Amino acid sequence: MQELSGVNKHMKKINFIEVFTLRRILPGIIIMFAWSISTTLSYASDDVWSILKREGDVLDLMALEALDDKAILIGAKYIEKQWRSEEVPQASQFDASMIRKILHVMSINVQEQVEWQHSYSAMPDVNEIYATSRTRDGRLCIAYGGNYANDEFINPVILQVNASGKIIWANKAAIPEASLPKPSTRTYVQIANIESIRIVETADNGCLLGYILRHQTEQGETFQLNLLSMNEQGDQQWHFVHETTLYGKMFLIRNGDAHSYTVAQTNQSRDAAIEAMMAARPFSPLNNILVVSDKGELVKYYDSNALSHLSKIWIKHIVDVPGDEILMVGNSKNAWAGFIDINAQLKSSNDTLKGEFLFVRTNRSKGYIMVRDDSVVSFDDKLTPRADKEIKKLVKQKYVNAYLQAKLPERGPIQNIVPLGKNAYFILYKLASRLQKIEFND
């Protein structure tokens, strides 16, 4: 892969408003180029806020991840590229301009300086980041998708980069074609819910991709949970398939040193809500929990009937915690957090605060940080609240894409919160490319 320093002279920035208009008018067009270039952009001593101020009109921030003591921003960079015919390689005033949304990654240190940023122009264009995960040796796994036509199969792009942002391996169609039904079977297959697409690290520093497939035939439809394990070279190791009835938002974590993975399935999807409404029945939480070994074997399975203690819980996020337990957060009547043991039994919980918890992260000090729409709450390791502070009073720096801010709600859901330096955290919101730095001392 050829490496360039600086911006290719044939590329130029374009106004974000023009890009957004083109994206709405031409939603089904995917532009591919025969390039094999990863462009490295280096801004010595520039902090991330200066770069976002200067480059923000062509950057769409989509995901935030922690990598060692750094924050990693992941999204798209809009590039205008002229399309030239092979018969007429020289530049012409009649060349058509086309817009690419190139995968773009930035690494930010504790001083908030951008150590490096890469634009991966050899990869397919990006429309949405589905999931990210870091490995224990400092690699970053990214699962994303592009602009798909209405009847096109959504096959995530997976790549793994090292701590310097160089691609180690990439798979432009991660779900193997051999695992899908042949067209002659008259079975329509599609990802059931993009919020079921998840990725976590494996013990050998590879990636485990999770997703749910919907199979539609003349007899009806069925759903399959899939886990696809890839090693540190990107080679498939095993493929786990489990029939399921839940196809909503899904969570996938590696269980520390237990050599296994936990999958939490829910019925949180638009289709499930509409189905309940049409049947004139309440739309209530349903949750399944599976434990799968690092060899791809089912260890334990608990359906919603066995999880009556979670029958009123809308799960929003889960993390692995010491002692063969997982920590779930979400809401029931109030914001809710609870420890679940290896047998899927509820050990302890807290539902004393209003609202709902959207995200949880282990704290630098002993305990946990949980985020609601408008506040950050710290807990000790027994889930006793220590501090509860409004986010707007903690903000020290912020960036919002001005154009998207005018078109989207003022405050969207939180995508992630990551620590960066003493008492400092970055928060990325899912809408409007909104990034904030807060200082939170509990």
Buried (B, 14 or more C-beta within 10 A) or exposed (E): EEEBEEBBEEBEBBEBEBBBEBBEEEEEEBBEEEBEBBBBBEBEEBBBBBBBEEBBBBBBBBBBBBBEEBBBBBBBBBBBBBEBEEEEEEEEEEBEEBBBBBBBBBBBBEEBBBBBBBBBBBBBBBBBBBBBBBBEEBBBBBBBBBBBEEEEBBBBBBBBBEBEBEBBBBBEEBBEEEBBEEEEEEBBBBBBBBBBBBBBBBBBBBBBBBBBBBBEEEEEEBBBBBBBBBBBEBEBBBBBEBEBEBBBBBBBBBBBEBEBBBBBBBBBBEEBEEEBEEEEEEBEBBBBBBBBBBEBEEBEBBBBEBBEBBEEBBBBBBBBBEEBBBBBBBBBEEBBBBBBEBEBEBEEBBBEBEEBBBBBBBBEEEBBBBBBEEBBBBBBBEBEBEEBBEBEEBEEBBBBBEBBBEEBEEBBEBBBBBBBBEEBBBBBBBBBBBBBBBBBEB
